Amino acid sequence: MMVDRDIHQARALLIDANPLLRSVAAQQLRDLGVGYTAQAGKARDARTLIEREPFDIVVCSRELDGTDAGGQDFLDELRRESLLPPACVFVMVTSQATYTQVVEAGEAALDVFLVRPYTSAAMSERLAEARQRKRALAEIFKALQDEDMPAALAKALKRFQEKAAYWIYCGRLAAELLLKLNKPAEARKIFERIQENKPSAWAQLGIARAMLANGEVGPAKRQLLATQKADPTCADAYDLLGRVLVEQCDFAGALGAYRQATKLTPGCMLRTQHAGALAFYQGEHEDALELLLRAYGMGTQSRLFDTLTLMLLALLRHDGGDVHGLTAMRENLQRWRERFPQSRRLQRFVHAAQALEAMSRGAAESARAGLAKLHAEVDEDHFDLEAANLLLSLTARLPEGVRRPGELAELAEKLGQRHCTSRAMAEVLVAAARRDPEAEQGVRRAQTSVTAHAEQALEAVMSGQAGDAVQQLLEQGERWRNARLLETASQLARRHGVGNAELLVTRATELIKRFADGAQHIAGIQRSGRTPGGLQLRG
């Protein structure tokens, strides 16, 4: 029984912990004409395969990795991290189907949901329906594959406005594209219309995300809290709230949100890493160790694995006096460095781990030599907030007799002058140095200086000296490599029609790109394009 005429070209992946069930399902797919079938017994093995190979069909057990919702967690992570192309058919298989599970399957927009035992005829019928749906939207997927967002948006909007087949999905896709194109107000209207027609957690999250993109942080936070109240099991709402709270400098609240998200989705590597990193910066080292070790155990070969986890584990092992554990983390980092020899970040991590080992052995001068390699990078464009955190953390751990008087405060002030672009950034720098009073004073001085320069510029503008104010901000921003001062200069140049405004804005933009482009982490939270509750746009 053939599903369709192209099924022989399809590549399938079967994910089930039970070898017998995998074998039966593989035979069913072969009988249906599927040309190639791969198998995996664990989520981490399946994730690695999906990262390396393209698949047209994924058949996954809901009861994966020993949890009732393991397969659902796995699907959510694949979608959130853009590892599953829209054209791929995802089939969820379960041994039982409660009313709640059926509702969850609908909310997750699964392509196929099957309950064991099922027949080959049932699988064939459902696969045929799903693949037909994919073909109906093929033009949209093709535009996404070609990275032609305007064309994909136009096609998705047309189907949404006409309420053609699959119009809800097309509306969601259109809203995501509008967010990508920096049109949050238009995206919000679509999410609100979808919510009116088909209430769902992802539509509510979409409204919150559009609010955030439009700078409406307060309303977005209230929307997220309302979403959580309506559905306490919505992990994406906790995840997104955690990011908002980090930006608002509420690290304790963010850690609580990420802990809850991790409890709801224990198989999600990124959330586990984020919760572990936040616990580390909050000084809750026992929890940090448990969470980071769990992430480490999920598989370091996945491209979702962040080597910051290894670095934080090295710091925790050092603090706990576990020299063998520290050496293991250093060796892990060296292996990563060998795989990616061009990575400055990994080189920095290896130098840091070596310095920690030297400290653990009591070899203070050797540790000093290792730190000197990091100090040499402080004025480099690529020395981002994460690098500053690491250098402060290591310097704070040097024995008092080895560290010269005032050294930590001087370093903290210098790093703060560059990285104190918000209150959250300043607090992360303080936390990185284990809340050492000497370091805190240095960061606070830098934070005060940055704020003072911005305020002085605004006063000069009010006195009719906008040109001088912009020039001073540009000069100081370039000297300190501070993105906040440069952004303020750019805004003032545009707003007050300063002479050569476009040239000044261009200069500020180029400097910001040089100095701030590498800032991908704040308190261990990856500041990437991956958005909780979002729909992937890869074709």
C-alpha positions in Angstrom: 0.0 0.0 0.0 1.8 3.1 -1.3 1.3 6.4 0.5 1.9 8.5 -2.6 4.1 8.4 -5.7 7.1 10.1 -4.1 7.2 8.0 -0.9 10.1 5.9 -2.2 12.3 9.1 -2.0 11.3 9.8 1.6 13.8 9.5 4.5 12.3 8.4 7.8 13.6 8.4 11.4 12.1 6.1 14.0 12.6 7.1 17.7 11.5 4.6 20.3 13.3 3.1 23.4 11.8 -0.4 22.6 13.8 -2.2 19.9 10.9 -4.5 19.1 8.5 -1.6 18.5 11.1 0.1 16.4 11.5 -3.0 14.3 7.8 -3.4 13.7 7.4 0.3 12.8 10.4 0.1 10.4 8.8 -2.8 8.6 5.5 -1.0 8.3 7.3 2.0 6.7 9.1 -0.2 4.3 5.8 -1.9 3.4 4.4 1.6 2.7 7.2 2.3 0.3 9.5 4.6 2.4 12.9 4.5 0.8 15.2 4.9 3.8 14.7 4.4 7.5 17.1 5.3 10.4 16.5 4.4 14.1 17.3 5.8 17.5 16.5 4.7 21.0 17.1 7.9 22.9 16.3 11.6 22.4 20.0 12.6 22.4 20.9 10.1 19.7 17.9 11.2 17.6 18.8 14.8 18.0 22.3 14.1 16.7 21.0 12.3 13.7 18.5 15.1 12.9 21.3 17.7 13.2 23.4 15.7 10.7 20.9 14.3 8.2 17.7 15.6 6.5 14.5 13.6 7.2 11.1 13.8 5.5 9.3 11.8 8.2 9.9 11.4 11.9 8.0 8.8 13.9 8.5 9.3 17.6 7.2 7.6 20.7 5.5 9.9 23.2 6.9 7.7 26.1 10.5 8.6 25.3 13.5 8.5 27.7 11.4 7.1 30.5 8.9 10.0 30.7 5.3 10.2 29.8 5.7 13.3 27.7 9.3 12.8 26.6 8.4 12.7 22.9 6.4 15.9 23.2 9.3 17.6 25.0 11.7 16.4 22.2 9.4 17.8 19.5 9.1 21.1 21.2 12.8 21.4 21.5 13.3 20.5 17.8 10.9 23.2 16.7 12.2 25.8 19.1 15.7 25.3 17.9 14.8 25.2 14.2 16.0 21.6 13.7 12.9 20.4 12.1 12.0 21.8 8.6 8.4 22.7 8.1 8.2 20.2 5.2 9.0 17.3 7.5 6.0 15.2 8.7 6.2 14.5 12.5 4.3 11.4 13.7 3.7 11.0 17.4 2.9 7.5 18.6 1.6 6.7 22.1 0.5 3.6 24.0 -2.5 5.4 25.5 -4.5 8.5 24.6 -6.2 10.4 27.4 -8.4 13.4 26.6 -5.6 15.7 27.8 -3.1 14.0 25.5 -5.4 14.4 22.5 -5.9 18.1 23.3 -2.1 18.6 23.7 -1.5 16.9 20.3 -3.9 19.4 18.7 -2.3 22.4 20.5 1.1 21.2 19.3 -0.1 21.1 15.7 1.2 17.6 15.2 1.1 16.2 11.7 0.0 12.8 12.8 -1.0 11.4 16.3 -1.4 7.6 16.5 -2.4 5.3 19.3 -0.9 1.8 19.6 -1.9 -0.7 18.3 -2.4 0.9 14.9 -2.6 -0.7 11.4 -0.4 -0.1 8.4 -3.6 1.2 6.7 -4.1 3.8 9.5 -0.4 4.9 9.2 -0.7 5.1 5.4 -3.9 7.2 5.5 -2.6 9.7 8.0 0.8 10.0 6.3 -0.9 10.6 3.0 -3.1 13.4 4.6 0.0 15.0 6.2 2.1 14.9 3.1 -0.7 16.4 1.1 -0.9 19.3 3.5 2.8 19.8 3.1 2.4 19.8 -0.7 -0.4 22.3 -0.5 1.9 24.7 1.3 4.9 23.8 -0.8 5.2 27.3 -2.4 5.5 28.9 1.0 8.1 26.4 2.2 10.0 26.9 -1.0 10.1 30.7 -0.5 11.4 30.1 3.1 14.0 27.7 1.8 15.2 30.4 -0.7 15.2 32.9 2.2 12.6 35.0 0.3 10.7 36.3 3.3 8.5 38.8 1.4 7.3 36.2 -1.0 6.6 33.7 1.8 4.8 36.4 3.8 2.6 37.4 0.8 1.6 33.7 0.1 0.9 33.0 3.8 -1.1 36.2 4.3 -3.2 35.4 1.2 -4.2 32.0 2.5 -4.8 33.4 6.0 -7.0 36.3 4.7 -9.0 34.0 2.4 -9.4 31.4 5.1 -8.1 28.8 2.7 -7.1 25.3 3.8 -4.6 25.4 6.7 -5.3 29.2 7.2 -4.5 29.1 10.9 -1.1 27.7 10.3 -0.5 30.3 7.5 -1.5 33.1 9.9 1.0 31.9 12.5 3.6 31.7 9.8 2.8 35.2 8.6 3.0 36.6 12.1 6.4 35.1 12.6 7.6 36.6 9.4 6.3 40.0 10.4 8.2 39.8 13.6 11.3 38.9 11.7 10.7 41.9 9.5 10.4 44.1 12.5 6.7 44.8 12.2 5.4 43.8 15.6 2.2 45.7 15.5 1.0 43.9 12.4 2.1 40.6 13.9 0.2 41.2 17.0 -3.0 41.8 15.0 -2.7 38.4 13.4 -2.0 36.6 16.7 -5.0 38.3 18.2 -7.3 37.3 15.3 -6.1 33.7 15.6 -6.7 33.8 19.4 -10.2 35.0 18.8 -10.9 32.2 16.3 -8.9 29.4 17.9 -7.6 30.1 21.4 -4.2 28.6 22.1 -1.1 29.1 24.3 1.1 29.8 21.3 -1.2 32.6 20.1 -1.1 34.1 23.5 2.7 33.9 23.6 2.7 35.4 20.1 0.9 38.5 21.4 3.4 38.8 24.3 6.3 38.4 21.9 4.9 41.1 19.6 4.5 43.4 22.7 8.1 42.8 23.7 9.3 43.5 20.1 7.4 46.8 20.3 9.0 47.8 23.6 5.9 47.1 25.7 7.6 45.1 28.4 5.0 45.7 31.2 2.0 44.6 29.1 4.0 41.6 27.8 4.9 40.5 31.3 1.2 40.7 32.3 0.3 38.7 29.2 2.8 36.0 30.1 1.6 35.8 33.7 -2.0 35.5 32.4 -0.9 32.7 30.0 0.8 30.8 32.9 -2.4 31.2 35.0 -4.6 29.8 32.3 -2.1 27.0 31.5 0.4 26.2 34.3 1.9 23.6 32.1 2.9 26.0 29.3 6.7 25.7 29.6 7.3 28.3 26.8 5.6 30.9 28.9 8.0 30.3 31.8 10.9 30.3 29.4 10.0 33.6 27.8 9.2 35.2 31.2 12.6 34.1 32.3 14.3 36.0 29.5 12.2 39.1 30.2 13.1 39.0 33.9 16.8 38.6 33.1 16.7 41.8 31.0 14.8 43.5 33.9 17.6 42.4 36.3 15.3 40.1 38.3 17.7 37.1 38.3 16.0 35.4 41.2 12.6 35.6 39.4 14.2 34.4 36.2 15.8 31.4 37.9 12.4 30.5 39.4 10.8 30.7 35.9 13.5 28.6 34.3 13.4 26.0 37.1 9.7 25.6 36.4 10.3 25.4 32.6 12.9 22.7 33.3 10.6 20.7 35.5 7.9 20.8 32.8 10.4 19.8 30.1 13.2 17.8 31.8 14.6 16.6 28.4 15.2 20.2 27.1 18.9 20.8 27.0 18.9 24.5 26.6 16.5 25.2 29.4 18.5 23.0 31.7 21.7 24.8 30.8 20.0 28.2 31.3 18.6 27.2 34.7 22.1 25.9 35.7 23.9 29.1 34.6 21.4 31.3 36.4 21.8 29.3 39.5 25.6 29.7 39.3 25.3 33.5 39.0 22.9 33.6 41.8 25.4 31.7 44.0 23.2 28.6 44.4 26.0 26.3 43.5 24.5 23.0 44.6 21.5 23.5 42.3 23.8 24.8 39.6 26.0 21.7 39.8 23.0 19.4 39.6 21.5 21.2 36.6 24.7 21.6 34.6 25.7 18.0 35.2 22.3 17.0 33.9 22.8 19.0 30.7 26.3 17.5 30.4 24.7 14.1 30.6 22.3 14.8 27.8 25.1 14.7 25.3 27.9 17.1 24.4 27.9 16.1 20.8 24.6 18.0 20.1 25.0 21.4 18.6 22.5 22.6 21.2 25.1 21.9 23.9 26.8 25.1 25.1 30.5 24.7 26.2 29.8 27.4 28.8 28.3 24.5 30.7 31.8 22.9 30.9 33.4 26.2 31.9 30.9 26.7 34.8 31.3 23.1 35.9 35.1 23.7 36.0 34.6 26.7 38.2 32.2 24.7 40.5 34.6 21.8 40.7 37.4 24.2 41.6 35.3 25.8 44.3 34.4 22.4 45.7 38.0 21.2 45.8 37.3 18.5 43.2 40.6 18.5 41.3 39.8 15.4 39.3 36.4 16.8 38.3 38.1 20.1 37.3 40.7 18.2 35.2 37.9 16.3 33.4 36.2 19.5 32.4 39.5 21.0 31.2 40.1 17.9 29.1 36.6 18.1 27.7 37.2 21.8 26.7 40.6 20.9 25.1 38.8 18.3 23.0 36.3 20.9 21.9 39.2 23.2 21.1 40.8 20.6 18.9 37.5 20.2 17.0 37.1 24.0 16.5 40.7 25.4 16.5 39.6 28.8 15.2 37.3 29.5 18.2 38.5 32.3 20.4 35.8 31.4 22.9 37.1 27.9 23.3 40.7 29.0 23.5 39.6 31.4 26.3 37.8 28.6 28.1 40.9 26.3 27.9 43.2 29.0 29.3 40.7 29.7 32.1 40.4 26.0 33.0 44.2 25.7 33.0 44.5 28.7 35.3 41.9 27.1 37.7 43.9 23.9 37.7 47.0 25.8 38.6 45.2 27.5 41.5 43.9 24.2 42.7 47.5 22.9 42.8 48.7 26.0 44.7 50.8 27.1 41.7 49.9 30.8 41.9 52.5 32.0 39.4 51.4 29.5 36.8 47.8 30.6 37.4 48.9 34.2 36.9 50.5 33.3 33.6 47.2 31.7 32.4 45.2 34.8 33.4 47.7 37.0 31.6 46.5 35.4 28.3 42.9 36.6 29.1 44.1 40.0 30.2 45.8 40.4 26.8 42.4 40.2 25.1 40.5 42.8 27.2 40.8 45.6 24.6 40.0 43.3 21.7 36.7 43.8 19.8 35.6 40.2 20.5 36.0 40.5 24.3 32.3 40.3 25.2 30.3 40.2 28.4 30.8 36.5 28.8 34.6 36.9 28.5 34.5 39.8 31.1 32.5 37.6 33.5 35.0 34.8 33.2 38.1 37.1 33.7 36.4 38.7 36.8 35.5 35.2 38.2 39.0 33.9 37.8 40.7 37.1 39.2 38.4 37.0 42.2 39.5 33.4 42.9 43.2 34.3 43.0 44.6 34.1 46.6 44.8 37.5 48.3 48.6 37.4 48.5 48.9 36.8 44.7 46.4 39.5 43.7 47.9 43.0 44.2 45.9 45.6 46.3 43.2 47.3 44.2 43.7 45.0 41.2 40.2 43.5 41.2 38.5 46.9 41.6 40.5 48.4 38.7 39.7 45.4 36.5 36.0 45.5 37.4 35.9 49.3 36.6 37.6 48.9 33.3 35.3 46.0 32.2 32.3 47.9 33.6 33.1 51.0 31.5 32.7 48.7 28.4 29.9 46.4 29.5 27.6 48.5 31.8 25.1 49.1 29.0 22.2 48.3 31.3 21.5 47.6 35.0 21.3 43.9 34.2 24.7 43.9 32.6 26.2 45.6 35.7 24.6 43.1 38.1 26.0 40.2 36.0 29.5 41.6 36.3 29.1 41.9 40.1 27.7 38.4 40.3 30.6 37.0 38.2 33.1 38.1 40.8 31.2 36.3 43.6 29.8 39.6 44.9 33.3 40.6 46.1 33.0 44.2 47.6 36.1 45.3 45.9 34.8 44.3 42.5 31.3 45.6 43.2 32.8 49.0 43.9 34.6 49.0 40.6 31.5 48.0 38.6 29.4 50.6 40.5 31.9 53.3 39.7 31.8 52.4 36.0 28.0 52.2 36.0 27.8 55.7 37.5 30.3 57.1 35.0 28.4 55.7 32.0 25.1 57.1 33.3 26.7 60.4 34.0 28.1 60.7 30.4 24.7 59.9 29.0 23.0 62.5 31.3 25.5 65.2 30.5 24.9 64.7 26.8 21.2 65.1 27.3 21.7 68.3 29.2 24.0 69.7 26.5 21.2 68.9 23.9 18.7 70.8 26.0 21.2 73.8 26.0 21.3 73.7 22.2 24.6 72.0 21.9 23.4 68.7 20.3 26.4 68.5 17.9 29.0 68.7 20.7 27.0 66.2 22.8 26.9 63.7 20.0 30.6 64.1 19.2 31.5 63.6 22.9 29.4 60.5 23.2 30.9 59.0 20.1 34.4 59.7 21.4 33.8 58.4 24.9 31.8 55.4 23.5 34.6 54.5 21.2 37.2 54.9 24.0 35.3 52.7 26.4 33.7 50.5 23.6 30.4 51.1 25.3 27.3 50.3 23.2 25.0 52.4 25.4 26.9 55.6 24.8 27.2 54.9 21.1 23.4 54.1 20.7 22.6 57.3 22.6 24.8 59.3 20.2 23.1 57.7 17.2 19.6 58.5 18.6 20.4 62.1 19.4 22.0 62.7 16.0 18.8 61.5 14.3 16.3 63.1 16.6 17.9 66.6 16.6 19.1 66.8 13.0 22.7 67.2 13.9 24.9 68.2 10.9 26.2 65.1 9.0 23.7 63.1 11.0 23.8 60.2 8.6 27.6 60.0 8.8 27.5 60.1 12.6 24.8 57.4 12.7 26.8 55.2 10.3 29.9 55.6 12.5 28.0 54.8 15.7 26.4 51.7 14.0 29.8 50.4 12.8 31.3 50.8 16.2 28.4 49.1 17.9 28.7 46.2 15.6 32.4 46.0 16.3 32.1 46.1 20.1 28.7 44.5 20.8 28.2 41.9 18.1 29.7 39.0 20.1 27.4 39.5 23.2 25.4 36.3 23.0 25.0 35.6 26.7 23.8 37.5 29.7 23.9 35.5 32.9 24.3 32.4 30.8 21.1 32.9 28.8 21.7 32.7 25.1 20.5 35.9 23.4 19.8 34.2 20.1 17.0 34.3 17.5 15.4 31.2 19.1 12.2 32.4 20.8 10.0 30.3 23.1 6.6 29.8 21.6 7.8 30.8 18.1 7.4 28.9 14.9 10.5 28.1 13.0 10.9 29.7 9.6 13.5 27.4 8.0 12.1 25.8 4.8 
